[in-house]
C-alpha cells in the first residue's frame, strides 16, 4: 500500500495541527508575538488580529517606524515613484487592528520560557511566535566587502536610506562613467530584482548621461526573465549594458571601496558608482533563535509554515527555505496567510484548510514596458512545490506591456493595503 | 542489452533490502516516520544509479546510450540536437510532449505507456516513492523555480473536478479564507486602479466569470491560472463572500 502525496499532505497538516496545545479556555487571551514588520510579519499580524476578531493578543516588533518596501524601490531609482510613495507607517495596524506595535529590535528568543528579549531591555511573552526577519548578508561571498563598505558601494538590498544613497550616487556619476553591479548568488531576495534595477538605472542614464555604461558581474549563468530583460535592453538601451557571467570573468576576486575597483581574473573594473549585492542568509534573529540550518535559512513545515525546529514558532518570507517559492514580498504575504490560519487554528476554534500559496513578480524594463512571472504552489510532504505558472513572452505588443505595468501599480496599492491596513 | 543490465542492477539493490524497507515504512505511517517518507533527492541519487549507465547528468554530461538529462524539466521531448531518438518520441515531442514532473513520472513507471516505440529499454520503476525520489534528484540538474520562477513546475496537478450546476450555495466563511490570495491584487475596499474591483459583485456574475477563466474562454493568464484548480464549491464560496463584502 502506498500513500498518495495528497493523503500525506493532509496527514501532515493534521499532525501539525495536533502539535498544538489544547484550545485555550479561561480568561487570559492567547498571545502571539511577530518579529519583523515587513511583507511577511505585518501581514501575519494583521490577519491574526483581524480574523481572530480580538480573541488573540498580537504584538508586532519592528525597528523601523516607517517601512520602505524593497518591492517598487527600483521604480524610485528609475524616477517612476517618489520615495515617500513607497513608505508605509504602522499606525493603522495599531489603531484599526489593535496590534501592539513596538518599535524595537528583538535581540533573543528563549524558546523554553517562550519569551522574546528586546534591545530596550524588556521581555515579551508568547504562546506562538512568528519570525519574519528578512535577510542578512554573507559578506564573505564578496571578498573586500563588509558592512563598512556599504556607504561607498551600497547594496540597497534593504530599502530606505541605502536606496536614496544609490540614487544619489548614480546621479553624481561623471559623464561617460561606469556603473558596476555585483549581482548575488542563488538563493537571494527577489530573483528579477537586480536586472530590473539595471533597467531602471539605464533609463535614468539614457536621459542624463547617455554615454555612461553599466556592467553586471554575475556569479550566475542564468537569471529570471533573462530573455525578456535582454530583449528590452537591446531595444531600449543598446550598447549600454554588459552582462558578464562567472564563466566569462571567473568571478569577482576582490572589491575595494576605497579605490572603487572591482577585480576579476578577466579584468579589473573601475566603478564610478557600484552596487554590490552579496550572498544572503536569514535575518540574524532567526539564527540566534536556533531556527536556521547549514544553508543559513530556516527549514519549515510546508502545510503550516511552522519551523521544523520548534512547533510553537512560524517562520515567513525571505528567511525561509520555501521550496519552489522565490524570495519575494508577494511570497511572504502569501505564506503569512497560511501561517496566520495555522496559528489561529492552534489557539482558537478556527479551521485549518489546506495551504495555498502564490507569487507574481512584476518588473519594469522601460516606461510602460512591464513584464511578469508568476506561479501557484501547494504544500507537499517534501516542500512547497510549484504546480502551475506563467511568464510574459518576448515580442509582446506595447499595449500588453503597458497593461502589465499598470497591473503592477494596482497590485502595489492592493498588497500594501493588505500588509499595512 | 544495456536495459537488461539496468534491471538486474535494480533488482539487486531491491533485494539488498533497502527498497523493501522503504515499502514497509510507506505502508505503516506513524508520526515518528513522517520525515522518512518525505521525498528525498538523496535517496533518488542512489536509485538513479540504475539510470546512470545510459543517462548522464551534471557537469560534462554527454549523450550516451540515452540523452543527457541536464535541464530536462520543461524541455520538449526529443529535443537535443544530434541524439538518435526513435521516430515515435520525435513525433510525441513535435505534437507537444514536454517533460513535466507529471510526464516524467508516467514515463519512468513504464516508458512504453507514454511512447510506444521508445528506444528506452527499461522495464520501469514501479514504486511511486522511488519515482518521486528520482524526479527530485533529476530536478537538481534543471532550473529551480526558487531562483528562476518561470522554471517548470515540480508538483503534479490534482485531477480536475467535473463541472456542476451554478446554483451551489457557497459558504462565505470558506470564501473569506480563500479570498486571501485574491486581495493582494483585487483591493477589498473596492479600489479600481489597474485591477478591476470585485467587491459587491452579484454572485452569479462572479461565478460566470470564474468559470469562463477556468474553461479558458477568457484569455487572462493570471486569472486562468487562479481559476484552474478551483472546484465549483470554492468558486461558489468566493462568490458568496465577495457579494456580501460590498454590503
Interface residues (C-beta under 8 A of the other chain):
Chain A: X1 X2 X3 X5 X6 X8 X11 X12 X15 X47 X186 X187 X191 X192 X220 X222 X223 X224 X225 X322 X323 X324 X325 X326 X327 X330 X333 X334 X337 X341 X351 X353 X356 X358 X359 X360 X361 X372 X373 X374 X375 X376 X377 X378 X380 X381 X382 X383 X385 X386 X387 X388 X389 X390 X391 X406 X407 X408 X409 X410 X411 X413 X414 X415 X417 X418
Chain B: X26 X27 X29 X31 X34 X37 X38 X39 X40 X127 X128 X129 X132 X136 X143 X144 X145 X146 X147 X148 X149 X150 X151 X152 X153 X154 X155 X156 X157 X158 X174 X177 X178 X180 X181 X183 X184 X185 X186 X187 X188 X189 X191 X193 X194 X195 X221 X222 X225 X226 X228 X229
